[in-house]
Amino acid sequence: MDNAFNYSQYRLRAMQGGDSLYNRMATANLFKEAQDAELEYKARKVTDKISENMNVIANEPSLAFFRIQEHVRKSLPQLVETKHEVQDIQQKVQGASFDTEYATNAVKNLQKSSMHFQNIQDLMKNAMFMKQQIDYQHDRRT
């Protein structure tokens, strides 16, 4: 019984902090578990952040291309419509330019033909003079 008494006193002292080895082992395990839980929490937090950053880095080009595609999809119909309007205007301007060039060439050719108009005028004067002579002779005969 003496042995049992000693054992219970030993346990009582151990629970009260009398045995330093027991206390060290008990607190070491508790501290180790607390440290492990804290370390595991921090490690999980770090890995989550790294994973999130890797996901963002990996998807950033995809996001950029998505934004570009979205912009193109929204602005392309307006751009196509504007292109068709510009082409129509270009055709009208080109037609007007050809008409203007043709008219300018016609005026220049008219200026070059002034000599021909002078010849026509002289011929008409001669024809009128001859007509007057013919009329005069005709009147004189009758």
C-alpha contacts under 8 A as a table, 3 or more apart, distances in Angstrom:
res1	aa1	res2	aa2	distance
1	M	4	A	5.02
1	M	5	F	6.12
2	D	5	F	4.98
2	D	6	N	6.16
3	N	6	N	5.09
3	N	7	Y	6.13
4	A	7	Y	5.00
4	A	8	S	6.19
5	F	8	S	5.26
5	F	9	Q	6.12
6	N	9	Q	5.03
6	N	10	Y	5.96
7	Y	10	Y	4.92
7	Y	11	R	6.23
8	S	11	R	5.01
8	S	12	L	6.02
9	Q	12	L	4.92
9	Q	13	R	6.00
10	Y	13	R	5.13
10	Y	14	A	6.02
11	R	14	A	4.87
11	R	15	M	6.05
12	L	15	M	5.11
12	L	16	Q	6.14
13	R	16	Q	4.94
13	R	17	G	6.06
13	R	18	G	4.66
13	R	19	D	6.48
14	A	17	G	5.04
14	A	18	G	5.05
14	A	19	D	4.85
14	A	20	S	7.76
14	A	22	Y	6.49
14	A	23	N	7.14
15	M	18	G	7.28
17	G	20	S	6.62
17	G	23	N	6.28
19	D	22	Y	5.59
19	D	23	N	6.36
20	S	23	N	4.96
20	S	24	R	5.90
21	L	24	R	5.05
21	L	25	M	6.11
22	Y	25	M	5.11
22	Y	26	A	5.97
23	N	26	A	5.09
23	N	27	T	5.86
24	R	27	T	5.27
24	R	28	A	5.63
25	M	28	A	5.00
25	M	29	N	6.17
26	A	29	N	5.38
26	A	30	L	6.29
27	T	30	L	4.94
27	T	31	F	5.66
28	A	31	F	5.00
28	A	32	K	5.69
29	N	32	K	4.88
29	N	33	E	5.96
30	L	33	E	5.04
30	L	34	A	6.03
31	F	34	A	4.95
31	F	35	Q	5.78
32	K	35	Q	4.86
32	K	36	D	5.82
33	E	36	D	4.90
33	E	37	A	6.03
34	A	37	A	5.09
34	A	38	E	6.04
35	Q	38	E	5.05
35	Q	39	L	5.79
36	D	39	L	4.97
36	D	40	E	5.78
37	A	40	E	5.00
37	A	41	Y	6.04
38	E	41	Y	5.04
38	E	42	K	6.16
39	L	42	K	5.10
39	L	43	A	5.91
40	E	43	A	5.00
40	E	44	R	5.96
41	Y	44	R	5.13
41	Y	45	K	6.10
42	K	45	K	4.97
42	K	46	V	6.10
43	A	46	V	5.09
43	A	47	T	6.06
44	R	47	T	5.14
44	R	48	D	5.98
45	K	48	D	5.11
45	K	49	K	6.24
46	V	49	K	5.12
46	V	50	I	6.11
47	T	50	I	4.97
47	T	51	S	5.90
48	D	51	S	5.03
48	D	52	E	6.01
49	K	52	E	5.01
49	K	53	N	6.07
50	I	53	N	5.07
50	I	54	M	6.03
51	S	54	M	5.07
51	S	55	N	6.05
52	E	55	N	5.04
52	E	56	V	6.18
53	N	56	V	5.03
53	N	57	I	6.04
54	M	57	I	5.00
54	M	58	A	5.86
55	N	58	A	5.08
55	N	59	N	5.96
56	V	59	N	5.16
56	V	60	E	5.70
57	I	60	E	5.24
57	I	61	P	7.83
58	A	61	P	7.08
58	A	62	S	7.87
59	N	62	S	5.04
59	N	63	L	6.03
60	E	63	L	4.98
60	E	64	A	6.09
61	P	64	A	4.94
61	P	65	F	6.09
62	S	65	F	5.10
62	S	66	F	6.00
63	L	66	F	4.92
63	L	67	R	6.16
64	A	67	R	5.12
64	A	68	I	6.23
65	F	68	I	4.94
65	F	69	Q	5.98
66	F	69	Q	5.00
66	F	70	E	6.01
67	R	70	E	5.00
67	R	71	H	6.13
68	I	71	H	5.08
68	I	72	V	6.11
69	Q	72	V	5.07
69	Q	73	R	6.00
70	E	73	R	5.11
70	E	74	K	6.23
71	H	74	K	5.21
71	H	75	S	6.04
72	V	75	S	5.20
72	V	76	L	5.41
73	R	76	L	5.59
73	R	77	P	7.61
74	K	77	P	7.04
75	S	78	Q	5.55
75	S	79	L	6.17
76	L	79	L	4.90
76	L	80	V	6.03
77	P	80	V	5.13
77	P	81	E	6.16
78	Q	81	E	5.08
78	Q	82	T	6.08
79	L	82	T	5.07
79	L	83	K	6.07
80	V	83	K	4.95
80	V	84	H	6.29
81	E	84	H	5.20
81	E	85	E	6.27
82	T	85	E	5.02
82	T	86	V	6.10
83	K	86	V	5.08
83	K	87	Q	6.16
84	H	87	Q	5.01
84	H	88	D	6.19
85	E	88	D	5.12
85	E	89	I	6.17
86	V	89	I	5.05
86	V	90	Q	5.93
87	Q	90	Q	4.92
87	Q	91	Q	6.21
88	D	91	Q	5.18
88	D	92	K	6.31
89	I	92	K	5.06
89	I	93	V	6.04
90	Q	93	V	5.08
90	Q	94	Q	5.94
91	Q	94	Q	5.01
91	Q	95	G	6.07
92	K	95	G	5.07
92	K	96	A	6.15
93	V	96	A	5.02
93	V	97	S	5.98
94	Q	97	S	4.95
94	Q	98	F	6.20
95	G	98	F	5.14
95	G	99	D	6.21
96	A	99	D	5.02
96	A	100	T	6.06
97	S	100	T	5.07
97	S	101	E	6.06
98	F	101	E	5.04
98	F	102	Y	6.05
99	D	102	Y	5.07
99	D	103	A	6.14
100	T	103	A	5.08
100	T	104	T	6.04
101	E	104	T	5.05
101	E	105	N	6.17
102	Y	105	N	5.16
102	Y	106	A	6.19
103	A	106	A	4.97
103	A	107	V	6.25
104	T	107	V	5.20
104	T	108	K	6.26
105	N	108	K	5.05
105	N	109	N	6.09
106	A	109	N	5.07
106	A	110	L	6.15
107	V	110	L	4.96
107	V	111	Q	6.32
108	K	111	Q	5.11
108	K	112	K	6.38
109	N	112	K	4.96
109	N	113	S	6.21
110	L	113	S	4.98
110	L	114	S	6.62
111	Q	114	S	5.55
112	K	115	M	7.24
113	S	116	H	5.19
113	S	117	F	6.50
114	S	117	F	5.03
114	S	118	Q	6.24
115	M	118	Q	5.05
115	M	119	N	6.35
116	H	119	N	5.05
116	H	120	I	6.22
117	F	120	I	4.98
117	F	121	Q	6.14
118	Q	121	Q	5.07
118	Q	122	D	6.27
119	N	122	D	5.11
119	N	123	L	6.17
120	I	123	L	5.07
120	I	124	M	6.13
121	Q	124	M	5.11
121	Q	125	K	6.29
122	D	125	K	5.14
122	D	126	N	6.27
123	L	126	N	5.05
123	L	127	A	6.09
124	M	127	A	4.93
124	M	128	M	6.12
125	K	128	M	5.13
125	K	129	F	6.15
126	N	129	F	5.08
126	N	130	M	6.13
127	A	130	M	5.12
127	A	131	K	6.10
128	M	131	K	5.00
128	M	132	Q	6.17
129	F	132	Q	5.10
129	F	133	Q	6.29
130	M	133	Q	4.97
130	M	134	I	6.13
131	K	134	I	5.05
131	K	135	D	6.09
132	Q	135	D	5.08
132	Q	136	Y	6.03
133	Q	136	Y	4.98
133	Q	137	Q	6.14
134	I	137	Q	5.19
134	I	138	H	6.05
135	D	138	H	5.00
135	D	139	D	6.05
136	Y	139	D	5.15
136	Y	140	R	6.14
137	Q	140	R	5.02
137	Q	141	R	6.26
138	H	141	R	5.32
138	H	142	T	6.50
139	D	142	T	5.34
